[in-house]
Amino acid sequence: MKNILSEKIKSLAAEFAPGIIQIRRHLHSRPELSEKEYKTADFICATLDSYGIPYTRNVGGNGIVAKIEGKQPQSVTLALRADMDALPINELNDCEYKSLNPGVMHACGHDVHMASLLGASKILNQLREDFEGTIRLIFQPSEEKFPGGALAMIRDGVLKDPVPYRIFGQHVLPTLEAGKVGFKPGNYMASTDEVYLTVKGRGGHAATPELNIDPVLIASHIIVALQQVVSRSASPGIPSVLSFGRVIAEGRTNIIPSEVKMDGTFRTFDEVWRTKAHEKITSIAKGMAESMGGTCEVFIDKGYPFLVNDDLATSEARALAQQFLGPENVVDLDQRMTAEDFAYYSHIIPACFYRLGVKSPAWESIRNLHTPEFDVDERSLETGMGLMAWLALGSLRSAQC
């Protein structure tokens, strides 16, 4: 691919950046929760209409699938994906694009993801005569809520007719400076399961413990005992995490409740071990409760699989990013225990999920994901849309070599 195409993309990204920043601000100020992205979908469709890009809506819920056809559109198809939903967080930022929906906020950068993909689509639509094949644009709902919008879109055929050669996803990274991007081949993000335990005993007066079966005491022993699932049952070579973040015991200083509820998460990178871990969590929790005279109900809501970046797709994407941004602006990423429903795509077709730096040098502290203060350096949008367009064209060319 000649450098002239790279320069075209950079020029278009710079030209379109002010408008894409306004799109990001519009989306940021009007966040919608998972499965409720109705106005978000309307806005995306209206924007695609203004670009002259055809699409299908209501795929996997509120999802949208658009396409840009170059020369010989049947030769190869490549997919680009952005997620659409926001989080149930009350924004604390004081800015002109602050959320207008109390208790709802784009605190995970999905506004940036959508805006970047719209920017990339505008660039690619301008360059239809410069590439061969078809680019499929996937605007996906409900990434933040089990079972995930990716699974629903896959069931609705988003990866069929034809099967894409590769799929790319981009996600903001608050610890990385704007203008930089990061890649990690192989296993990158963990699977994620929600663990719900209900410990039942016999409540009563706190001053008569001999008459009670204390579920609070049982629950505390279960939490400690379950630590052996990771420390003594998992292979040291398989990263795993079991954490409990919610314990509800509706008693009082002098009242022992009849039950205790505990909610947690289990994450790992191996499907065989994942299944075994579920069995161990269940047997340990039930066995501990029964040994102390109570019972424990266990429900494990199986969530997203681990995310695996295809080695070849990722290495080629990293090389393309170095060409486009310069080697100094491309970094290697560490494995993460966070999760993403993009993982579903990665288990079906070759995938590359990479990170977009959004940190501003003017900030005194990191504005992290899933916090009320999250924000981005909007200069990252020019990088995001330009690189996504460049990766798409570079990967299409790779498919045809």
RALIN-V235055 format. One record per residue. N is the residue number from 1. RES is the residue in one small letter. OMEGA is omega in whole degrees, 0 to 359 (NA if undefined). D_LAST is the distance of its C-alpha to the last C-alpha in Angstrom with 1 decimal. Layout:
# RALIN-V235055
n->N res->RES omega->OMEGA d_last->D_LAST
n->N res->RES omega->OMEGA d_last->D_LAST
This chain:
# RALIN-V235055
n->1 res->m omega->185 d_last->11.2
n->2 res->k omega->179 d_last->14.6
n->3 res->n omega->180 d_last->17.7
n->4 res->i omega->178 d_last->19.3
n->5 res->l omega->176 d_last->17.5
n->6 res->s omega->180 d_last->18.7
n->7 res->e omega->176 d_last->22.1
n->8 res->k omega->182 d_last->22.1
n->9 res->i omega->179 d_last->21.5
n->10 res->k omega->180 d_last->24.2
n->11 res->s omega->180 d_last->26.5
n->12 res->l omega->179 d_last->26.3
n->13 res->a omega->178 d_last->26.7
n->14 res->a omega->180 d_last->29.8
n->15 res->e omega->185 d_last->31.1
n->16 res->f omega->187 d_last->30.7
n->17 res->a omega->181 d_last->31.9
n->18 res->p omega->179 d_last->35.7
n->19 res->g omega->180 d_last->35.2
n->20 res->i omega->175 d_last->32.9
n->21 res->i omega->178 d_last->35.6
n->22 res->q omega->176 d_last->38.2
n->23 res->i omega->178 d_last->36.1
n->24 res->r omega->181 d_last->36.0
n->25 res->r omega->176 d_last->39.7
n->26 res->h omega->181 d_last->40.5
n->27 res->l omega->181 d_last->38.6
n->28 res->h omega->183 d_last->40.2
n->29 res->s omega->183 d_last->43.7
n->30 res->r omega->183 d_last->43.3
n->31 res->p omega->176 d_last->41.9
n->32 res->e omega->183 d_last->42.2
n->33 res->l omega->179 d_last->42.3
n->34 res->s omega->179 d_last->40.1
n->35 res->e omega->179 d_last->40.5
n->36 res->k omega->187 d_last->42.3
n->37 res->e omega->187 d_last->39.5
n->38 res->y omega->181 d_last->40.9
n->39 res->k omega->175 d_last->41.4
n->40 res->t omega->179 d_last->38.2
n->41 res->a omega->178 d_last->36.4
n->42 res->d omega->182 d_last->38.4
n->43 res->f omega->179 d_last->37.5
n->44 res->i omega->180 d_last->33.7
n->45 res->c omega->179 d_last->34.0
n->46 res->a omega->179 d_last->36.1
n->47 res->t omega->177 d_last->33.7
n->48 res->l omega->176 d_last->30.7
n->49 res->d omega->181 d_last->33.1
n->50 res->s omega->177 d_last->33.8
n->51 res->y omega->183 d_last->30.1
n->52 res->g omega->181 d_last->29.8
n->53 res->i omega->181 d_last->27.3
n->54 res->p omega->183 d_last->28.1
n->55 res->y omega->171 d_last->28.8
n->56 res->t omega->180 d_last->30.6
n->57 res->r omega->182 d_last->33.2
n->58 res->n omega->175 d_last->35.3
n->59 res->v omega->182 d_last->32.4
n->60 res->g omega->184 d_last->33.7
n->61 res->g omega->181 d_last->36.7
n->62 res->n omega->183 d_last->36.2
n->63 res->g omega->180 d_last->32.4
n->64 res->i omega->177 d_last->30.4
n->65 res->v omega->179 d_last->27.0
n->66 res->a omega->178 d_last->25.6
n->67 res->k omega->175 d_last->22.5
n->68 res->i omega->183 d_last->20.8
n->69 res->e omega->173 d_last->18.9
n->70 res->g omega->175 d_last->16.6
n->71 res->k omega->182 d_last->15.7
n->72 res->q omega->187 d_last->14.9
n->73 res->p omega->181 d_last->16.0
n->74 res->q omega->187 d_last->15.8
n->75 res->s omega->180 d_last->12.0
n->76 res->v omega->178 d_last->11.6
n->77 res->t omega->177 d_last->14.4
n->78 res->l omega->182 d_last->14.8
n->79 res->a omega->173 d_last->18.4
n->80 res->l omega->186 d_last->20.5
n->81 res->r omega->171 d_last->24.0
n->82 res->a omega->178 d_last->27.4
n->83 res->d omega->194 d_last->30.8
n->84 res->m omega->193 d_last->34.0
n->85 res->d omega->179 d_last->37.2
n->86 res->a omega->185 d_last->39.7
n->87 res->l omega->177 d_last->42.2
n->88 res->p omega->182 d_last->46.0
n->89 res->i omega->178 d_last->46.9
n->90 res->n omega->186 d_last->49.4
n->91 res->e omega->179 d_last->47.9
n->92 res->l omega->179 d_last->50.0
n->93 res->n omega->176 d_last->48.2
n->94 res->d omega->182 d_last->50.2
n->95 res->c omega->185 d_last->47.8
n->96 res->e omega->180 d_last->47.6
n->97 res->y omega->178 d_last->44.8
n->98 res->k omega->182 d_last->46.5
n->99 res->s omega->176 d_last->46.3
n->100 res->l omega->181 d_last->48.7
n->101 res->n omega->183 d_last->48.7
n->102 res->p omega->178 d_last->51.1
n->103 res->g omega->179 d_last->49.8
n->104 res->v omega->185 d_last->46.1
n->105 res->m omega->170 d_last->43.6
n->106 res->h omega->184 d_last->39.9
n->107 res->a omega->178 d_last->40.4
n->108 res->c omega->174 d_last->36.9
n->109 res->g omega->182 d_last->34.9
n->110 res->h omega->174 d_last->33.7
n->111 res->d omega->177 d_last->34.9
n->112 res->v omega->180 d_last->32.4
n->113 res->h omega->179 d_last->29.6
n->114 res->m omega->181 d_last->30.4
n->115 res->a omega->179 d_last->30.9
n->116 res->s omega->180 d_last->27.7
n->117 res->l omega->175 d_last->25.7
n->118 res->l omega->177 d_last->27.8
n->119 res->g omega->177 d_last->27.1
n->120 res->a omega->181 d_last->23.3
n->121 res->s omega->179 d_last->23.7
n->122 res->k omega->178 d_last->25.7
n->123 res->i omega->184 d_last->23.3
n->124 res->l omega->178 d_last->20.3
n->125 res->n omega->177 d_last->22.6
n->126 res->q omega->186 d_last->23.4
n->127 res->l omega->184 d_last->19.8
n->128 res->r omega->181 d_last->18.9
n->129 res->e omega->183 d_last->18.2
n->130 res->d omega->179 d_last->15.7
n->131 res->f omega->176 d_last->13.0
n->132 res->e omega->179 d_last->11.8
n->133 res->g omega->181 d_last->12.9
n->134 res->t omega->176 d_last->16.0
n->135 res->i omega->180 d_last->17.4
n->136 res->r omega->182 d_last->20.2
n->137 res->l omega->184 d_last->23.0
n->138 res->i omega->173 d_last->25.3
n->139 res->f omega->193 d_last->28.8
n->140 res->q omega->176 d_last->30.4
n->141 res->p omega->162 d_last->34.1
n->142 res->s omega->175 d_last->36.2
n->143 res->e omega->188 d_last->34.2
n->144 res->e omega->186 d_last->37.5
n->145 res->k omega->174 d_last->39.4
n->146 res->f omega->1 d_last->39.1
n->147 res->p omega->176 d_last->37.5
n->148 res->g omega->180 d_last->35.0
n->149 res->g omega->179 d_last->33.4
n->150 res->a omega->181 d_last->29.9
n->151 res->l omega->179 d_last->31.5
n->152 res->a omega->179 d_last->33.2
n->153 res->m omega->177 d_last->30.1
n->154 res->i omega->178 d_last->28.2
n->155 res->r omega->177 d_last->31.2
n->156 res->d omega->171 d_last->31.0
n->157 res->g omega->184 d_last->27.4
n->158 res->v omega->179 d_last->25.4
n->159 res->l omega->181 d_last->22.5
n->160 res->k omega->170 d_last->22.7
n->161 res->d omega->354 d_last->22.1
n->162 res->p omega->175 d_last->19.2
n->163 res->v omega->180 d_last->18.4
n->164 res->p omega->177 d_last->16.3
n->165 res->y omega->178 d_last->13.0
n->166 res->r omega->173 d_last->14.7
n->167 res->i omega->178 d_last->18.0
n->168 res->f omega->172 d_last->19.3
n->169 res->g omega->182 d_last->23.0
n->170 res->q omega->181 d_last->24.9
n->171 res->h omega->180 d_last->28.5
n->172 res->v omega->177 d_last->31.1
n->173 res->l omega->187 d_last->32.6
n->174 res->p omega->181 d_last->36.1
n->175 res->t omega->182 d_last->36.4
n->176 res->l omega->184 d_last->33.4
n->177 res->e omega->175 d_last->34.1
n->178 res->a omega->183 d_last->32.7
n->179 res->g omega->179 d_last->29.7
n->180 res->k omega->176 d_last->28.3
n->181 res->v omega->181 d_last->26.0
n->182 res->g omega->182 d_last->25.7
n->183 res->f omega->176 d_last->23.3
n->184 res->k omega->176 d_last->24.2
n->185 res->p omega->177 d_last->21.9
n->186 res->g omega->181 d_last->23.6
n->187 res->n omega->184 d_last->26.9
n->188 res->y omega->182 d_last->27.8
n->189 res->m omega->190 d_last->30.5
n->190 res->a omega->166 d_last->33.3
n->191 res->s omega->181 d_last->34.4
n->192 res->t omega->178 d_last->37.5
n->193 res->d omega->176 d_last->40.6
n->194 res->e omega->184 d_last->43.9
n->195 res->v omega->180 d_last->47.0
n->196 res->y omega->180 d_last->50.3
n->197 res->l omega->173 d_last->53.6
n->198 res->t omega->181 d_last->57.0
n->199 res->v omega->182 d_last->59.8
n->200 res->k omega->178 d_last->63.1
n->201 res->g omega->176 d_last->66.6
n->202 res->r omega->183 d_last->70.1
n->203 res->g omega->178 d_last->70.9
n->204 res->g omega->181 d_last->74.3
n->205 res->h omega->181 d_last->76.3
n->206 res->a omega->181 d_last->74.8
n->207 res->a omega->178 d_last->78.3
n->208 res->t omega->184 d_last->78.4
n->209 res->p omega->181 d_last->75.3
n->210 res->e omega->180 d_last->77.1
n->211 res->l omega->185 d_last->77.0
n->212 res->n omega->164 d_last->73.3
n->213 res->i omega->194 d_last->69.9
n->214 res->d omega->180 d_last->68.1
n->215 res->p omega->178 d_last->64.4
n->216 res->v omega->177 d_last->63.8
n->217 res->l omega->179 d_last->64.7
n->218 res->i omega->181 d_last->62.6
n->219 res->a omega->180 d_last->59.6
n->220 res->s omega->177 d_last->59.9
n->221 res->h omega->179 d_last->59.9
n->222 res->i omega->180 d_last->56.9
n->223 res->i omega->179 d_last->54.8
n->224 res->v omega->182 d_last->55.8
n->225 res->a omega->183 d_last->55.3
n->226 res->l omega->178 d_last->51.8
n->227 res->q omega->178 d_last->50.7
n->228 res->q omega->177 d_last->50.7
n->229 res->v omega->179 d_last->47.8
n->230 res->v omega->189 d_last->45.4
n->231 res->s omega->185 d_last->47.6
n->232 res->r omega->182 d_last->48.7
n->233 res->s omega->181 d_last->46.5
n->234 res->a omega->172 d_last->42.9
n->235 res->s omega->178 d_last->41.0
n->236 res->p omega->181 d_last->40.8
n->237 res->g omega->179 d_last->37.1
n->238 res->i omega->179 d_last->36.6
n->239 res->p omega->181 d_last->37.3
n->240 res->s omega->178 d_last->39.8
n->241 res->v omega->171 d_last->42.1
n->242 res->l omega->183 d_last->45.1
n->243 res->s omega->176 d_last->47.0
n->244 res->f omega->184 d_last->49.8
n->245 res->g omega->183 d_last->50.2
n->246 res->r omega->177 d_last->52.9
n->247 res->v omega->183 d_last->56.2
n->248 res->i omega->176 d_last->58.8
n->249 res->a omega->186 d_last->62.4
n->250 res->e omega->174 d_last->64.7
n->251 res->g omega->177 d_last->67.9
n->252 res->r omega->181 d_last->70.3
n->253 res->t omega->182 d_last->72.2
n->254 res->n omega->180 d_last->74.6
n->255 res->i omega->172 d_last->72.6
n->256 res->i omega->180 d_last->70.3
n->257 res->p omega->179 d_last->67.8
n->258 res->s omega->179 d_last->67.1
n->259 res->e omega->177 d_last->63.3
n->260 res->v omega->177 d_last->60.6
n->261 res->k omega->179 d_last->57.0
n->262 res->m omega->180 d_last->54.1
n->263 res->d omega->180 d_last->50.5
n->264 res->g omega->180 d_last->47.7
n->265 res->t omega->173 d_last->44.0
n->266 res->f omega->183 d_last->42.2
n->267 res->r omega->179 d_last->38.7
n->268 res->t omega->184 d_last->36.6
n->269 res->f omega->182 d_last->33.2
n->270 res->d omega->186 d_last->33.9
n->271 res->e omega->179 d_last->34.6
n->272 res->v omega->178 d_last->36.9
n->273 res->w omega->178 d_last->39.0
n->274 res->r omega->180 d_last->38.9
n->275 res->t omega->179 d_last->40.7
n->276 res->k omega->180 d_last->43.2
n->277 res->a omega->177 d_last->43.9
n->278 res->h omega->180 d_last->44.8
n->279 res->e omega->180 d_last->47.3
n->280 res->k omega->177 d_last->48.8
n->281 res->i omega->181 d_last->49.2
n->282 res->t omega->184 d_last->51.0
n->283 res->s omega->180 d_last->53.2
n->284 res->i omega->182 d_last->54.2
n->285 res->a omega->180 d_last->55.1
n->286 res->k omega->182 d_last->57.1
n->287 res->g omega->179 d_last->58.7
n->288 res->m omega->180 d_last->59.8
n->289 res->a omega->182 d_last->61.3
n->290 res->e omega->180 d_last->63.2
n->291 res->s omega->181 d_last->64.5
n->292 res->m omega->174 d_last->66.1
n->293 res->g omega->180 d_last->67.6
n->294 res->g omega->176 d_last->65.0
n->295 res->t omega->177 d_last->61.9
n->296 res->c omega->174 d_last->58.3
n->297 res->e omega->183 d_last->56.0
n->298 res->v omega->173 d_last->52.3
n->299 res->f omega->178 d_last->49.5
n->300 res->i omega->180 d_last->45.9
n->301 res->d omega->184 d_last->43.6
n->302 res->k omega->184 d_last->40.1
n->303 res->g omega->187 d_last->37.6
n->304 res->y omega->173 d_last->33.9
n->305 res->p omega->175 d_last->32.0
n->306 res->f omega->182 d_last->30.6
n->307 res->l omega->180 d_last->27.3
n->308 res->v omega->177 d_last->24.5
n->309 res->n omega->179 d_last->21.4
n->310 res->d omega->185 d_last->18.4
n->311 res->d omega->183 d_last->17.9
n->312 res->l omega->180 d_last->14.1
n->313 res->a omega->183 d_last->14.0
n->314 res->t omega->179 d_last->17.1
n->315 res->s omega->177 d_last->16.2
n->316 res->e omega->179 d_last->13.0
n->317 res->a omega->179 d_last->15.4
n->318 res->r omega->179 d_last->18.1
n->319 res->a omega->178 d_last->16.2
n->320 res->l omega->179 d_last->15.3
n->321 res->a omega->178 d_last->19.0
n->322 res->q omega->177 d_last->20.2
n->323 res->q omega->187 d_last->18.5
n->324 res->f omega->186 d_last->20.0
n->325 res->l omega->187 d_last->23.4
n->326 res->g omega->183 d_last->24.0
n->327 res->p omega->182 d_last->24.1
n->328 res->e omega->182 d_last->27.8
n->329 res->n omega->179 d_last->27.1
n->330 res->v omega->185 d_last->24.8
n->331 res->v omega->174 d_last->26.9
n->332 res->d omega->182 d_last->26.7
n->333 res->l omega->173 d_last->28.5
n->334 res->d omega->173 d_last->30.9
n->335 res->q omega->183 d_last->31.2
n->336 res->r omega->176 d_last->33.3
n->337 res->m omega->172 d_last->35.9
n->338 res->t omega->187 d_last->35.5
n->339 res->a omega->183 d_last->33.8
n->340 res->e omega->180 d_last->31.4
n->341 res->d omega->167 d_last->30.8
n->342 res->f omega->179 d_last->27.1
n->343 res->a omega->180 d_last->27.4
n->344 res->y omega->178 d_last->27.6
n->345 res->y omega->186 d_last->24.1
n->346 res->s omega->177 d_last->22.9
n->347 res->h omega->182 d_last->24.5
n->348 res->i omega->180 d_last->22.6
n->349 res->i omega->177 d_last->19.0
n->350 res->p omega->187 d_last->17.0
n->351 res->a omega->173 d_last->18.8
n->352 res->c omega->178 d_last->19.4
n->353 res->f omega->186 d_last->22.9
n->354 res->y omega->186 d_last->23.7
n->355 res->r omega->180 d_last->26.9
n->356 res->l omega->178 d_last->27.9
n->357 res->g omega->181 d_last->30.9
n->358 res->v omega->183 d_last->33.9
n->359 res->k omega->177 d_last->36.8
n->360 res->s omega->177 d_last->39.0
n->361 res->p omega->181 d_last->40.7
n->362 res->a omega->183 d_last->43.8
n->363 res->w omega->178 d_last->44.3
n->364 res->e omega->180 d_last->46.9
n->365 res->s omega->180 d_last->45.4
n->366 res->i omega->177 d_last->42.2
n->367 res->r omega->195 d_last->42.1
n->368 res->n omega->178 d_last->40.8
n->369 res->l omega->175 d_last->39.2
n->370 res->h omega->175 d_last->41.6
n->371 res->t omega->181 d_last->44.5
n->372 res->p omega->182 d_last->46.7
n->373 res->e omega->184 d_last->45.8
n->374 res->f omega->174 d_last->42.0
n->375 res->d omega->182 d_last->40.4
n->376 res->v omega->168 d_last->37.5
n->377 res->d omega->189 d_last->37.1
n->378 res->e omega->172 d_last->35.8
n->379 res->r omega->179 d_last->33.8
n->380 res->s omega->182 d_last->31.3
n->381 res->l omega->177 d_last->30.4
n->382 res->e omega->176 d_last->28.8
n->383 res->t omega->185 d_last->26.6
n->384 res->g omega->182 d_last->25.9
n->385 res->m omega->181 d_last->24.8
n->386 res->g omega->181 d_last->22.9
n->387 res->l omega->180 d_last->20.9
n->388 res->m omega->177 d_last->20.2
n->389 res->a omega->180 d_last->18.8
n->390 res->w omega->179 d_last->16.7
n->391 res->l omega->180 d_last->15.3
n->392 res->a omega->182 d_last->14.6
n->393 res->l omega->178 d_last->12.6
n->394 res->g omega->180 d_last->10.7
n->395 res->s omega->175 d_last->10.0
n->396 res->l omega->179 d_last->9.0
n->397 res->r omega->179 d_last->6.4
n->398 res->s omega->181 d_last->5.3
n->399 res->a omega->186 d_last->5.7
n->400 res->q omega->180 d_last->3.8
n->401 res->c omega->NA d_last->0.0
